[in-house]
Amino acid sequence: MSPAAAATAARILRQLRHDPRTVVLLIAVPAVLLALLRYVFDDERFFDRLAPQLVAVFPFVVLFLVTSMATLRERQCGTLERLMTLPVGKLDLLFGYAAAFGLVAVVQVTVVVAAALGLGMEIEGGLWVLGAIALADALLGIALGLFASAFARTEFQVVQFMPAFVMPQILLCGLFAPREDMQAILEALSYAMPLSYAVEAIGDAASSTDVTGDLMANTGVVLGCAVLALVLGAATLRRRTP
């Protein structure tokens, strides 16, 4: 990590330290949602099937929203404009944001996995594999949030981007219905959704103790999409929201 990216990450973490309510929401909300799922349906087999995928989906959604709003707020208050007058690359800034929220994602995923286990989730594979895939998915949410923030002028518009960037992925990723059972056009679209690969990797990790080539390939697609979103975010980054 470059010194500029490290300095940006340190600044974001200092800001989060002085905003305990946001930190609590980031860490607690996915675990609370898992608990609601467990006791609303009150079906252990249903929870065992769905919980591993939601361990990845919940951090993805929450970090997308928080990251995009935080970046937009910094643009609105002029922080990005001041930073970009310095000899700092746009990609360094975005990697700094990603690193800061990535550390938050590590804590968030750890809490979510612990909560799922406490609620009775049982998996065949190793917990470290499940946690690594969930972290990759959280990083994808961070990267897409940074990319989406470039196109929003208000925080309300960020919320409006949720249906465009997040909901199609949730609907088509295989969480509610197997992708191969979808209509041909929807199945084809699902292959363009990085969340589909994350859900497939989580399914492999939950059902097998082996780290297969398909699991590694699907996780690699998720991480590759995260890097691509950061690069595109740097290319579209503006100093200030007009």
N, C-alpha and C positions, 0 to 999 in steps of 0.2 A: 504494500500500500504506500502511495506517495505521501510526503509530508502534508500536502494540502488536503488530501482525502482524510488523513488521520486527524488533522486539526478540525475539519468539518464534523467528523464523527464525534470527537470529544465535545464540541460545542453543542451538538444535538443531545448528547447524553446529559450534559449539564442542564439543558433546558428541561429534559424529562425528569431529572432529579427534583426540580422545583415545581413539578406538576404531578403530584402524587395521585390525583384523581384519574388522570389519563393512564398512568402506569397501572393502577388497580384495574381499570376497565380493560386494558390490553391483556393483562394476565388472567383476570378472573372470568371475563365474559365467556370465552370458549368452554371453560370447565363447567360453568353454570348451565350453558346450553346443553352440554352432554348429560348433565344430571337431569335436566328437564326431559330429554329424550328417553333416558332410562326409565323414569318413573311415570311418564305420561303413557307410554305403551306397555310398560311393566311386562316385557317379554325378553327373557335372557337370550334366546336364540336370535331374535331380531336385533338385539343390541350387539351381540357378538358379530353379526354380519355387517352392521352399518357403522359401528363405532370406529373401527380402524380408518375407514375412509373419511369420517367426519373429523378425526384427529388431524387430518391434513387440510380439509376444506375450511374448517372454522378459522384457523390462523391465516389462511389465504385471504378470506373475506375481510376479517378484522384489520389486518395489516394493509391491505389495499386501501381501505377507507381512511385509516389514520395517516398513512404515509402521504396519500394524495392531498389530504387536507392540510397537513403540516407544511408540505412544500408550497402549496398555494398561498398559505398564510405568510410564509417568508417572502414570497414574491410580492404580495400585496403591501407588506410593511416596508419594502425596499431593501431587505437584507441581501437578497440575491443580487440586486443592482450594485450594492456596495462591494460585494465579494467579487463580482465579475469585472470590476475596475482594476483588480489586482491581477498579477500574472498567474492565474489559476485556470486550469482547463475545465471545461464543462463536465467532462467525464470524471475528473477528480472530485468535483462537487457531488455528482450523483453517486459515485462509489462511496464517498463519505457518508451520505445519507443512508445508503444501503447497508454499510457496515454498522452504523449506529442502530438502525432498526433491526438489523440481523442479530445483534446481541440481545435485543429485546425478544426477538423470535426464539432464540435458544431457551430463554427462561420460560416463555409462553408455551412452547412445545413440551418442555419438561413437565410443566404443571398440568397440561392437558393430558399427556400420556399417564402421569401419576393418577390423575382424576379418573381416567377411563379404567385403569387397573383397579382402583378402589371401588368403582361401580360394578366390577365383575367382568370386565372384558377379558377374554381368553384368546390368545393367538398361538399359532404353531411356530412362527419364526421368532427371531431375536428382537428384543426391544430396541436395541441400538439401530437395527435396520429400519424399523418402523419410525423411530425418532429422526433418523437421517433423512428419510423421504419426506416426512412432515416438515422438517426444516427447509428442505429444498423447495417445497411448495410454499412455505411462508416467504422465502426469498423471492419466489415468483410473484407473489402478491405485492411485495414491496416494490419490485421492479416495475410491474404494471401500474402501480399507484403513482410512481414517479413519472412514468410516461403519460398517464392520463391527466396528471395535474397541468401539463403543458397546454392542454386544450380547454381548461376551465377558467372562467373569469371570477366565479363566486363559489363559495362552499356549497351552495345549493346545487350548482351545476355538477360539482363533484359527486353528490348523491345521485344526480340524474344519470351519471355515467355508470352507476352500478348495473343497471339492466343491460347496458351495452358491452361492458367488459367482463362482468362476473356472472350474471344470471344465465346467459346462453351456455357458458362452460359448465355450470352446475347442472343444468337440465340435460346436457348432451354427454356428460363425462362417464355415464354408466352408473351413477349413484342410485338412480331410481329404477332404471331398467337396463338390461344388458344392451350394449351398443349393437351387437349383431342382430338383435330382435327389432331394432328400429327400422323405419323406412330407409330405402337406399340413400336418398338425398341427405337425411339426417345422420346416418352412419358416416357418410363421406365428410360431412361438416365436422363431425366429432373428431376426425383425425387432424383437423386444423386447430383443435382446442388443447392447449398444453395441460389443462387440468385432467383431461382424459388419460394422459400418460401417467400422471401422478396417482390417480385412482387405481389404474391397472397395476402400477408398481406396489401400491399399498396392499392390494388384494393378493399379489404374489408373496409379499413379505408376511402377511397374516396367515397364509395357508400352507407355507412351506418353510422348512428350516434352511433350505439351500438358497444361496445368493446366485440366482440364475443370470444368464446373459440377457434375457428379456428384461429382468428387473433393472439391471445396470443400464441397459439401453434406454428404457423408459425414464429412469431418473436423469440420465444424461440429456434427454430431450427437454425435460423440465428446466434443468440448469442452463441449457443452451438458450431456451426461450427467455429466461431471466436476463442473461447477458445481452441478448438481442434487444430486449425492452430497454435496458439501460443505455445501450448505444443509440437507439432511436430517441430515447428521452434526451440525451445530450445533444443530438442533432436538432431537436425542436425546442430546446430550452430557451426561454426568453428572460430577459433581465427583470421585467416588470409586467404585471397584468394590466392592460390598458383599461 
